[in-house]
Amino acid sequence: MTVFRWIIGLLTAMMVGGTALSFGLYIITGIDLWLKRTHKFRHWAYVAIMFWFNFEIWLRVILIIVNW
């Protein structure tokens, strides 16, 4: 379980870093492509966080049902 949390944490950190880097490049260059990439990285960061959240909740539900 800890390995899963680390993997999701690293993926989220990479996506947040990509968001910050893309936004910085958009500010510096003014090219709209970097702003689109910023939105994509932010979207995938949200996807990773929500996947982790749902996984944790449903794991608890399954463990409660099995142990009940």
Helices and strands as residue ranges (DSSP letters): H 2-29, H 32-67
